[in-house]
């Protein structure tokens, strides 16, 4: 279990989170060097009739345009967002203090980029930078004393204890070795690790790794930019494919905005049902994985792979083979395919 946060509507609470393969990276924190993962929980989380704002929507913003993807555009006709749990991939605690400070920083980013107009990319690169975020955390330590303790006192840094009732520790130097939501674990010489409040610590020396990260980041070359773009496309395809496969396994209807990527048209209900039934057969019985689907999406040959596997499904004696035969007899008419 990892110390994390549950977000529902405008409220955030500290919870213990069990990470699994259904968690996805949150883009803006990732740009800031904070590996936050998220997972939507099933159901509504109780009575949500009074929810008027969905804090998770802005949190899921795309670093490139500042807007949350369609799948996170809750509110209005879609109703409130379901409960979402957040935790860090690296095992460090993620607390409501971190959530509040990170949201504040993202508001600052949105405001600055909104005013930038033509220089938006430069402003975005300047603000969505790990060192810039660490400076912000430290500059706002008085207002947010428990926010991102791992950035205030990085692991391996040397600190001095001050103002403790245990006077024998005051003035002693120790090394930061761990964190909880509101304490910093410090290893003093000849003593067990001691959990101390951050207000009783003063940073004396940065960890060597932090000094190395402080060197100026070089601009990406054109091949590096292209490689990064390809990686972003791969990640997007994998996220969409996993979400689609999860719906098929749970017998729930996939996201409307994704349907045309998988040949599901909206104008012919009967054919749409057949296509989804075939997809269920391919995923459940032909072992067409989310990773393979994502690869085909990126390559642009998903329609070709779907047709090929539909013929294999039709020749099998597994469930849903009848739907595959019907689709073949109709020559795949009324299926609709979009590129990623």
C-alpha positions as a Markdown table, in Angstrom:
| # | Residue | x | y | z |
|---|---|---|---|---|
| 1 | Unk | 0.0 | 0.0 | 0.0 |
| 2 | Unk | 1.2 | 3.5 | -0.8 |
| 3 | Unk | 0.2 | 6.8 | 0.9 |
| 4 | Unk | -2.0 | 8.5 | -1.6 |
| 5 | Unk | -5.1 | 10.8 | -2.1 |
| 6 | Unk | -8.7 | 10.2 | -3.1 |
| 7 | Unk | -10.3 | 13.0 | -5.1 |
| 8 | Unk | -14.1 | 13.3 | -5.5 |
| 9 | Unk | -15.7 | 16.5 | -6.7 |
| 10 | Unk | -13.8 | 19.4 | -5.0 |
| 11 | Unk | -12.7 | 17.2 | -2.0 |
| 12 | Unk | -9.4 | 15.4 | -1.5 |
| 13 | Unk | -8.7 | 13.0 | 1.4 |
| 14 | Unk | -5.6 | 11.0 | 2.4 |
| 15 | Unk | -6.0 | 7.3 | 1.8 |
| 16 | Unk | -3.9 | 4.2 | 1.4 |
| 17 | Unk | -3.6 | 3.1 | -2.2 |
| 18 | Unk | -2.9 | -0.3 | -3.7 |
| 19 | Unk | -1.2 | 0.2 | -7.0 |
| 20 | Unk | -2.0 | -2.1 | -10.0 |
| 21 | Unk | -1.7 | -2.2 | -13.8 |
| 22 | Unk | -4.8 | 0.0 | -14.2 |
| 23 | Unk | -3.0 | 3.1 | -12.9 |
| 24 | Unk | -2.0 | 5.7 | -15.5 |
| 25 | Unk | 0.6 | 8.5 | -15.4 |
| 26 | Unk | -0.6 | 12.1 | -14.9 |
| 27 | Unk | 1.0 | 14.3 | -17.5 |
| 28 | Unk | 1.8 | 17.6 | -15.8 |
| 29 | Unk | 3.2 | 16.2 | -12.6 |
| 30 | Unk | 5.4 | 13.9 | -14.7 |
| 31 | Unk | 6.8 | 16.9 | -16.5 |
| 32 | Unk | 7.6 | 18.3 | -13.1 |
| 33 | Unk | 9.5 | 15.2 | -12.0 |
| 34 | Unk | 6.7 | 13.9 | -9.8 |
| 35 | Unk | 5.6 | 10.4 | -11.0 |
| 36 | Unk | 1.9 | 10.6 | -9.9 |
| 37 | Unk | -0.4 | 7.8 | -11.1 |
| 38 | Unk | -4.2 | 7.9 | -11.2 |
| 39 | Unk | -7.0 | 5.4 | -11.3 |
| 40 | Unk | -10.7 | 6.0 | -11.7 |
| 41 | Unk | -12.8 | 4.0 | -9.2 |
| 42 | Unk | -16.0 | 2.4 | -10.2 |
| 43 | Unk | -19.3 | 3.8 | -9.1 |
| 44 | Unk | -20.2 | 7.3 | -8.0 |
| 45 | Unk | -18.6 | 7.2 | -4.6 |
| 46 | Unk | -21.9 | 7.9 | -2.8 |
| 47 | Unk | -24.3 | 10.8 | -3.2 |
| 48 | Unk | -22.8 | 13.1 | -5.8 |
| 49 | Unk | -25.9 | 15.2 | -6.5 |
| 50 | Unk | -24.4 | 18.2 | -4.7 |
| 51 | Unk | -21.1 | 18.1 | -6.6 |
| 52 | Unk | -20.7 | 21.3 | -8.7 |
| 53 | Unk | -17.0 | 21.2 | -9.4 |
| 54 | Unk | -14.5 | 18.4 | -10.4 |
| 55 | Unk | -11.0 | 19.2 | -9.3 |
| 56 | Unk | -9.6 | 16.2 | -11.1 |
| 57 | Unk | -10.4 | 17.7 | -14.5 |
| 58 | Unk | -7.8 | 20.5 | -14.4 |
| 59 | Unk | -5.3 | 18.1 | -12.7 |
| 60 | Unk | -5.4 | 15.9 | -15.8 |
| 61 | Unk | -4.6 | 18.8 | -18.2 |
| 62 | Unk | -2.4 | 18.1 | -21.2 |
| 63 | Unk | 1.0 | 20.0 | -20.9 |
| 64 | Unk | 0.8 | 21.0 | -24.5 |
| 65 | Unk | -2.5 | 22.8 | -24.6 |
| 66 | Unk | -3.6 | 23.1 | -20.9 |
| 67 | Unk | -6.8 | 21.2 | -21.5 |
| 68 | Unk | -7.9 | 17.9 | -20.1 |
| 69 | Unk | -8.5 | 15.2 | -22.7 |
| 70 | Unk | -12.2 | 14.4 | -23.6 |
| 71 | Unk | -12.2 | 11.4 | -21.4 |
| 72 | Unk | -11.7 | 13.7 | -18.4 |
| 73 | Unk | -14.2 | 16.4 | -19.4 |
| 74 | Unk | -16.7 | 15.7 | -16.7 |
| 75 | Unk | -19.5 | 18.1 | -15.6 |
| 76 | Unk | -22.6 | 19.2 | -17.6 |
| 77 | Unk | -24.3 | 16.4 | -19.3 |
| 78 | Unk | -21.7 | 13.9 | -18.3 |
| 79 | Unk | -22.2 | 14.6 | -14.7 |
| 80 | Unk | -19.6 | 14.5 | -11.9 |
| 81 | Unk | -16.3 | 12.7 | -12.2 |
| 82 | Unk | -16.1 | 9.4 | -10.4 |
| 83 | Unk | -13.8 | 9.1 | -7.4 |
| 84 | Unk | -10.1 | 9.0 | -8.4 |
| 85 | Unk | -7.2 | 7.8 | -6.4 |
| 86 | Unk | -3.7 | 9.1 | -6.8 |
| 87 | Unk | -0.3 | 7.8 | -5.7 |
| 88 | Unk | 3.3 | 8.0 | -6.6 |
| 89 | Unk | 5.0 | 5.4 | -8.7 |
| 90 | Unk | 8.3 | 5.8 | -6.8 |
| 91 | Unk | 6.6 | 4.8 | -3.5 |
| 92 | Unk | 7.1 | 8.2 | -1.8 |
| 93 | Unk | 4.0 | 9.6 | 0.0 |
| 94 | Unk | 1.5 | 11.7 | -2.0 |
| 95 | Unk | -0.6 | 13.7 | 0.5 |
| 96 | Unk | -3.4 | 16.2 | 0.4 |
| 97 | Unk | -0.7 | 18.8 | 1.2 |
| 98 | Unk | 1.0 | 17.8 | -2.0 |
| 99 | Unk | -2.3 | 17.8 | -3.9 |
| 100 | Unk | -3.1 | 21.4 | -2.8 |
| 101 | Unk | 0.4 | 22.8 | -3.6 |
| 102 | Unk | 0.5 | 21.0 | -7.0 |
| 103 | Unk | -2.9 | 22.4 | -7.9 |
| 104 | Unk | -1.8 | 25.9 | -6.9 |
| 105 | Unk | 1.3 | 25.6 | -9.1 |
| 106 | Unk | -0.8 | 24.3 | -12.0 |
| 107 | Unk | -3.1 | 27.3 | -11.7 |
| 108 | Unk | -0.1 | 29.6 | -11.9 |
| 109 | Unk | 1.0 | 27.7 | -15.1 |
| 110 | Unk | -2.4 | 28.1 | -16.7 |
| 111 | Unk | -2.5 | 31.8 | -15.9 |
| 112 | Unk | 1.0 | 32.4 | -17.2 |
| 113 | Unk | 0.5 | 30.5 | -20.5 |
| 114 | Unk | -2.9 | 32.1 | -21.0 |
| 115 | Unk | -1.3 | 35.5 | -21.0 |
| 116 | Unk | 1.8 | 34.4 | -23.1 |
| 117 | Unk | 0.0 | 34.2 | -26.5 |
| 118 | Unk | 2.9 | 33.7 | -29.1 |
| 119 | Unk | 5.4 | 32.8 | -26.4 |
| 120 | Unk | 3.3 | 30.0 | -24.9 |
| 121 | Unk | 5.8 | 27.2 | -25.6 |
| 122 | Unk | 8.7 | 29.1 | -24.0 |
| 123 | Unk | 6.6 | 29.9 | -20.9 |
| 124 | Unk | 5.4 | 26.3 | -20.7 |
| 125 | Unk | 8.9 | 24.9 | -20.8 |
| 126 | Unk | 10.1 | 27.4 | -18.2 |
| 127 | Unk | 7.3 | 26.6 | -15.7 |
| 128 | Unk | 6.9 | 22.9 | -16.3 |
| 129 | Unk | 10.4 | 22.2 | -15.2 |
| 130 | Unk | 11.4 | 20.1 | -12.1 |
| 131 | Unk | 13.9 | 22.7 | -10.8 |
| 132 | Unk | 11.3 | 25.5 | -11.3 |
| 133 | Unk | 8.7 | 23.5 | -9.3 |
| 134 | Unk | 11.2 | 22.7 | -6.5 |
| 135 | Unk | 12.0 | 26.4 | -6.2 |
| 136 | Unk | 8.3 | 27.2 | -5.9 |
| 137 | Unk | 7.9 | 24.5 | -3.2 |
| 138 | Unk | 10.7 | 26.0 | -1.2 |
| 139 | Unk | 9.7 | 29.6 | -1.7 |
| 140 | Unk | 6.2 | 28.7 | -0.4 |
| 141 | Unk | 7.3 | 26.6 | 2.5 |
| 142 | Unk | 5.8 | 29.0 | 5.1 |
| 143 | Unk | 2.3 | 28.7 | 3.5 |
| 144 | Unk | 2.7 | 25.0 | 2.7 |
| 145 | Unk | 5.1 | 23.5 | 5.3 |
| 146 | Unk | 4.1 | 19.9 | 4.6 |
| 147 | Unk | 4.0 | 20.2 | 0.8 |
| 148 | Unk | 6.4 | 17.9 | -1.0 |
| 149 | Unk | 8.8 | 17.2 | 1.8 |
| 150 | Unk | 11.0 | 15.2 | -0.6 |
| 151 | Unk | 11.7 | 18.4 | -2.5 |
| 152 | Unk | 12.2 | 20.5 | 0.6 |
| 153 | Unk | 14.6 | 18.0 | 2.0 |
| 154 | Unk | 15.7 | 15.6 | -0.8 |
| 155 | Unk | 16.8 | 12.1 | 0.2 |
| 156 | Unk | 20.5 | 12.0 | 0.9 |
| 157 | Unk | 20.6 | 15.7 | 1.9 |
| 158 | Unk | 22.2 | 16.8 | 5.2 |
| 159 | Unk | 19.9 | 18.6 | 7.7 |
| 160 | Unk | 20.3 | 20.2 | 11.1 |
| 161 | Unk | 17.8 | 19.6 | 13.9 |
| 162 | Unk | 16.5 | 22.7 | 15.7 |
| 163 | Unk | 13.9 | 23.6 | 18.3 |
| 164 | Unk | 13.3 | 20.0 | 19.5 |
| 165 | Unk | 12.3 | 19.0 | 23.1 |
| 166 | Unk | 15.0 | 16.3 | 22.8 |
| 167 | Unk | 17.7 | 18.8 | 23.3 |
| 168 | Unk | 20.5 | 16.3 | 22.6 |
| 169 | Unk | 19.5 | 16.4 | 18.9 |
| 170 | Unk | 19.4 | 20.2 | 18.5 |
| 171 | Unk | 22.4 | 21.3 | 16.4 |
| 172 | Unk | 23.1 | 17.7 | 15.3 |
| 173 | Unk | 23.6 | 17.0 | 11.6 |
| 174 | Unk | 21.8 | 14.0 | 10.0 |
| 175 | Unk | 21.0 | 12.5 | 6.7 |
| 176 | Unk | 17.5 | 12.4 | 5.2 |
| 177 | Unk | 16.6 | 8.8 | 4.5 |
| 178 | Unk | 12.7 | 8.6 | 4.3 |
| 179 | Unk | 9.4 | 10.4 | 4.4 |
| 180 | Unk | 5.9 | 10.1 | 5.7 |
| 181 | Unk | 3.0 | 12.5 | 4.9 |
| 182 | Unk | 4.1 | 15.0 | 7.6 |
| 183 | Unk | 7.5 | 13.8 | 8.9 |
| 184 | Unk | 11.0 | 13.6 | 7.5 |
| 185 | Unk | 13.0 | 10.5 | 8.6 |
| 186 | Unk | 16.6 | 11.6 | 9.6 |
| 187 | Unk | 19.5 | 9.2 | 10.3 |
| 188 | Unk | 21.7 | 10.7 | 13.0 |
| 189 | Unk | 25.0 | 9.1 | 13.9 |
| 190 | Unk | 24.7 | 6.2 | 16.4 |
| 191 | Unk | 20.9 | 6.6 | 16.6 |
| 192 | Unk | 17.8 | 5.0 | 14.9 |
| 193 | Unk | 16.1 | 6.9 | 12.2 |
| 194 | Unk | 14.1 | 9.7 | 13.8 |
| 195 | Unk | 10.9 | 11.1 | 12.3 |
| 196 | Unk | 10.9 | 14.9 | 12.7 |
| 197 | Unk | 8.5 | 17.7 | 11.7 |
| 198 | Unk | 9.9 | 19.8 | 8.8 |
| 199 | Unk | 9.7 | 23.0 | 10.9 |
| 200 | Unk | 12.4 | 21.5 | 13.1 |
| 201 | Unk | 14.8 | 21.0 | 10.3 |
| 202 | Unk | 17.2 | 23.2 | 8.4 |
| 203 | Unk | 18.7 | 22.1 | 5.1 |
| 204 | Unk | 22.4 | 22.3 | 5.3 |
| 205 | Unk | 23.7 | 20.5 | 2.2 |
| 206 | Unk | 22.0 | 19.2 | -0.9 |
| 207 | Unk | 22.4 | 15.5 | -1.8 |
| 208 | Unk | 25.0 | 15.0 | -4.6 |
| 209 | Unk | 22.3 | 13.8 | -7.0 |
| 210 | Unk | 20.3 | 17.1 | -6.5 |
| 211 | Unk | 23.4 | 19.1 | -7.3 |
| 212 | Unk | 23.9 | 17.1 | -10.5 |
| 213 | Unk | 20.2 | 17.7 | -11.5 |
| 214 | Unk | 20.8 | 21.4 | -11.1 |
| 215 | Unk | 22.9 | 21.7 | -14.2 |
| 216 | Unk | 21.4 | 23.5 | -17.1 |
| 217 | Unk | 19.1 | 21.3 | -19.2 |
| 218 | Unk | 20.1 | 21.3 | -22.9 |
| 219 | Unk | 17.5 | 22.0 | -25.6 |
| 220 | Unk | 16.3 | 18.9 | -27.4 |
| 221 | Unk | 17.6 | 18.3 | -30.9 |
| 222 | Unk | 15.1 | 17.7 | -33.7 |
| 223 | Unk | 15.6 | 13.9 | -33.7 |
| 224 | Unk | 15.0 | 14.0 | -29.9 |
| 225 | Unk | 11.8 | 16.0 | -30.4 |
| 226 | Unk | 10.6 | 13.6 | -33.0 |
| 227 | Unk | 11.4 | 10.6 | -30.7 |
| 228 | Unk | 9.6 | 12.3 | -27.8 |
| 229 | Unk | 6.5 | 12.9 | -30.0 |
| 230 | Unk | 6.5 | 9.2 | -31.0 |
| 231 | Unk | 6.7 | 8.2 | -27.4 |
| 232 | Unk | 3.8 | 10.5 | -26.5 |
| 233 | Unk | 1.8 | 9.0 | -29.3 |
| 234 | Unk | 2.6 | 5.5 | -28.1 |
| 235 | Unk | 1.6 | 6.3 | -24.5 |
| 236 | Unk | -1.7 | 7.8 | -25.7 |
| 237 | Unk | -2.4 | 4.8 | -27.8 |
| 238 | Unk | -1.6 | 2.4 | -25.0 |
| 239 | Unk | -3.8 | 4.4 | -22.6 |
| 240 | Unk | -6.8 | 4.4 | -25.0 |
| 241 | Unk | -6.3 | 0.7 | -25.8 |
| 242 | Unk | -6.1 | -0.3 | -22.1 |
| 243 | Unk | -9.3 | 1.6 | -21.4 |
| 244 | Unk | -11.0 | 0.0 | -24.3 |
| 245 | Unk | -9.9 | -3.5 | -23.4 |
| 246 | Unk | -10.9 | -3.0 | -19.8 |
| 247 | Unk | -14.5 | -2.0 | -20.9 |
| 248 | Unk | -14.7 | -5.2 | -23.0 |
| 249 | Unk | -13.7 | -7.4 | -20.1 |
| 250 | Unk | -16.2 | -5.7 | -17.8 |
| 251 | Unk | -19.0 | -5.7 | -20.5 |
| 252 | Unk | -19.4 | -2.0 | -20.2 |
| 253 | Unk | -19.7 | 0.5 | -23.1 |
| 254 | Unk | -16.4 | 2.1 | -24.2 |
| 255 | Unk | -15.8 | 5.9 | -24.2 |
| 256 | Unk | -17.8 | 7.5 | -27.1 |
| 257 | Unk | -14.8 | 9.6 | -28.2 |
| 258 | Unk | -12.7 | 6.4 | -28.8 |
| 259 | Unk | -15.3 | 4.3 | -30.7 |
| 260 | Unk | -14.3 | 5.3 | -34.3 |
| 261 | Unk | -10.7 | 4.3 | -33.6 |
| 262 | Unk | -12.0 | 0.7 | -33.3 |
| 263 | Unk | -14.4 | 0.7 | -36.3 |
| 264 | Unk | -17.6 | 1.2 | -34.2 |
| 265 | Unk | -19.9 | 3.6 | -36.1 |
| 266 | Unk | -22.7 | 5.4 | -34.2 |
| 267 | Unk | -25.2 | 5.6 | -37.1 |
| 268 | Unk | -26.1 | 1.9 | -37.4 |
| 269 | Unk | -26.8 | 0.5 | -34.0 |
| 270 | Unk | -27.0 | -3.2 | -35.0 |
| 271 | Unk | -23.6 | -3.1 | -36.8 |
| 272 | Unk | -22.1 | -1.3 | -33.8 |
| 273 | Unk | -23.3 | -4.1 | -31.6 |
| 274 | Unk | -21.8 | -6.7 | -33.9 |
| 275 | Unk | -18.4 | -4.9 | -34.0 |
| 276 | Unk | -18.2 | -4.7 | -30.2 |
| 277 | Unk | -19.1 | -8.3 | -29.9 |
| 278 | Unk | -16.3 | -9.3 | -32.3 |
| 279 | Unk | -13.9 | -7.1 | -30.3 |
| 280 | Unk | -14.9 | -8.9 | -27.2 |
| 281 | Unk | -14.2 | -12.2 | -28.9 |
| 282 | Unk | -10.8 | -11.0 | -30.1 |
| 283 | Unk | -9.8 | -9.8 | -26.7 |
| 284 | Unk | -11.2 | -12.6 | -24.6 |
| 285 | Unk | -10.6 | -15.6 | -26.8 |
| 286 | Unk | -8.0 | -14.6 | -29.4 |
| 287 | Unk | -5.8 | -12.9 | -26.9 |
| 288 | Unk | -5.6 | -9.6 | -28.8 |
| 289 | Unk | -3.9 | -7.6 | -26.1 |
| 290 | Unk | -4.0 | -3.8 | -25.3 |
| 291 | Unk | -0.3 | -3.6 | -26.2 |
| 292 | Unk | -0.9 | -5.2 | -29.6 |
| 293 | Unk | -3.9 | -2.9 | -30.3 |
| 294 | Unk | -1.9 | 0.2 | -29.3 |
| 295 | Unk | 1.0 | -0.8 | -31.6 |
| 296 | Unk | -1.5 | -1.2 | -34.5 |
| 297 | Unk | -3.1 | 2.2 | -33.7 |
| 298 | Unk | 0.3 | 3.8 | -33.9 |
| 299 | Unk | 1.2 | 2.1 | -37.1 |
| 300 | Unk | -2.2 | 2.9 | -38.6 |
| 301 | Unk | -3.0 | -0.7 | -39.5 |
| 302 | Unk | -5.6 | -1.5 | -36.9 |
| 303 | Unk | -8.4 | -2.0 | -39.4 |
| 304 | Unk | -6.3 | -4.5 | -41.3 |
| 305 | Unk | -5.5 | -6.4 | -38.1 |
| 306 | Unk | -9.1 | -6.4 | -37.1 |
| 307 | Unk | -10.3 | -7.9 | -40.4 |
| 308 | Unk | -7.6 | -10.5 | -40.3 |
| 309 | Unk | -8.4 | -11.6 | -36.7 |
| 310 | Unk | -12.1 | -11.5 | -37.4 |
| 311 | Unk | -11.7 | -14.2 | -40.0 |
| 312 | Unk | -9.8 | -16.3 | -37.5 |
| 313 | Unk | -12.5 | -15.8 | -34.9 |
| 314 | Unk | -15.2 | -16.8 | -37.4 |
| 315 | Unk | -13.3 | -20.1 | -38.1 |
| 316 | Unk | -13.1 | -20.8 | -34.4 |
| 317 | Unk | -15.8 | -22.5 | -32.2 |
| 318 | Unk | -15.4 | -19.8 | -29.4 |
| 319 | Unk | -18.2 | -17.5 | -28.3 |
| 320 | Unk | -18.8 | -14.5 | -30.5 |
| 321 | Unk | -17.8 | -16.4 | -33.7 |
| 322 | Unk | -21.3 | -16.0 | -35.1 |
| 323 | Unk | -20.9 | -12.2 | -34.8 |
| 324 | Unk | -17.7 | -12.5 | -36.7 |
| 325 | Unk | -19.3 | -14.5 | -39.5 |
| 326 | Unk | -22.2 | -11.9 | -39.8 |
| 327 | Unk | -19.6 | -9.1 | -40.1 |
| 328 | Unk | -17.7 | -10.9 | -42.8 |
| 329 | Unk | -20.9 | -11.7 | -44.7 |
| 330 | Unk | -21.7 | -8.0 | -44.6 |
| 331 | Unk | -18.2 | -7.2 | -46.0 |
| 332 | Unk | -17.6 | -5.1 | -42.9 |
| 333 | Unk | -20.1 | -2.5 | -44.1 |
| 334 | Unk | -21.0 | 0.4 | -41.8 |
| 335 | Unk | -17.8 | 0.1 | -39.8 |
| 336 | Unk | -16.0 | 3.4 | -39.3 |
| 337 | Unk | -12.3 | 3.8 | -38.7 |
| 338 | Unk | -10.4 | 6.9 | -37.7 |
| 339 | Unk | -6.6 | 7.3 | -37.2 |
| 340 | Unk | -5.2 | 8.1 | -33.8 |
